[in-house]
Amino acid sequence: MTNLLPSDAQKDTRRFYRARFVLAGSFVFVAGAGLSLLALLPAYILARAEHASFREVAEPSVSGTLDAGFESERTKVLRARALVTQFSSVATSSAPVLEVLVAALELRPRGTLIQDIRYTAGEGRKPGTIVISGSADRARINAYRADLDRDSRFGSVSVPVGAFAGAQAGQFSITLTGAF
């Protein structure tokens, strides 16, 4: 089959369609960039708002002009006060929580992966709880539970039955309660 157009007209036609293809591709990439920007915009706004609220707490407005060194010291003091308030429940518990956490982590068998630790302070007669989540096989989970159960710092150690009923390498969560 032969082409009816002369070679110059064929080149012009190919150039025209190539330019049209590049232009359409450019529009697709610009639209994708715009959608990406719109998808990331809420996270950016949230981060800026969080940063602004922290700045308002850390650097309250003070009337008059103050020395820059005094302002930096004031910021450091306010940050330290916020940290002390945040960690006061851990520091003032009857049995130091950090020691209990370290003991619980030292008892774990090799090959046991800890993915999450949650601590809830006890109030009054209500005992504190530590939930340790991770993954290991059934034998390691059972050995870890037995080692934790032998430790006198923990009032009770419980593992859901589902951790033992799963596949070879299963997810587990161990709940420890005690006076911490």
C-alpha positions, -999 to 999 in steps of 0.1 A, spaced: 0 0 0 14 34 -9 9 67 8 -9 93 -12 8 123 5 41 137 -6 71 132 18 71 169 28 34 167 38 40 135 57 68 151 77 45 181 85 17 158 95 40 137 118 54 170 133 19 182 139 8 150 157 40 148 177 35 184 189 -1 176 198 10 144 217 37 164 237 12 191 245 -14 166 257 12 148 278 23 181 294 -13 188 303 -16 154 319 15 159 340 4 194 351 -30 180 361 -13 152 381 10 178 398 -21 199 407 -39 169 421 -8 160 442 -7 195 455 -43 194 465 -38 160 482 -8 173 503 -24 207 511 -44 195 542 -13 179 557 7 211 551 -20 233 567 -22 210 597 16 211 602 17 248 599 -12 252 624 5 228 649 37 247 646 19 280 651 1 268 682 33 255 697 49 288 690 21 306 708 25 283 738 63 285 738 66 322 731 37 342 746 35 378 736 52 401 761 46 439 761 77 460 757 110 451 743 130 424 760 165 411 755 168 383 729 188 362 754 159 365 779 134 354 753 155 323 744 158 314 781 121 319 785 114 296 756 136 269 771 120 272 805 85 269 789 96 238 769 111 222 800 79 229 820 58 213 792 80 182 792 79 179 830 41 181 829 39 155 801 62 130 818 52 136 854 30 105 856 59 83 846 84 99 870 61 99 901 47 63 899 52 40 929 74 16 910 94 34 883 78 26 850 110 28 831 125 0 851 95 -22 846 95 -15 809 132 -24 806 126 -56 826 98 -65 803 119 -59 772 149 -78 786 127 -109 792 117 -112 755 132 -141 736 155 -137 706 135 -134 674 106 -116 690 98 -83 674 82 -56 696 62 -31 675 42 -11 700 42 -4 738 13 13 755 13 24 791 -17 35 812 -9 47 847 -28 32 876 -51 55 897 -57 48 933 -64 11 938 -67 6 900 -34 -11 887 -14 3 858 -13 -15 825 13 -20 799 3 -35 765 32 -49 745 24 -58 709 46 -74 683 52 -105 662 68 -139 669 60 -176 665 38 -194 690 67 -210 709 84 -176 715 51 -160 725 45 -187 751 81 -185 764 78 -147 767 45 -150 786 60 -176 809 90 -154 817 68 -124 823 45 -145 846 75 -155 867 85 -119 873 71 -106 906 68 -70 893 38 -79 872 5 -87 889 -10 -105 859 1 -114 824 -25 -121 798 -22 -131 761 -53 -134 739 -59 -169 726 -58 -156 690 -20 -152 693 -16 -190 696 -43 -200 671 -28 -180 642 -2 -189 616 35 -198 623 47 -162 627 17 -145 644 9 -111 659 6 -109 697 -3 -85 724 6 -91 760 -12 -71 787 7 -66 820 -10 -52 851 6 -42 883 15 -14 907 32 9 882 
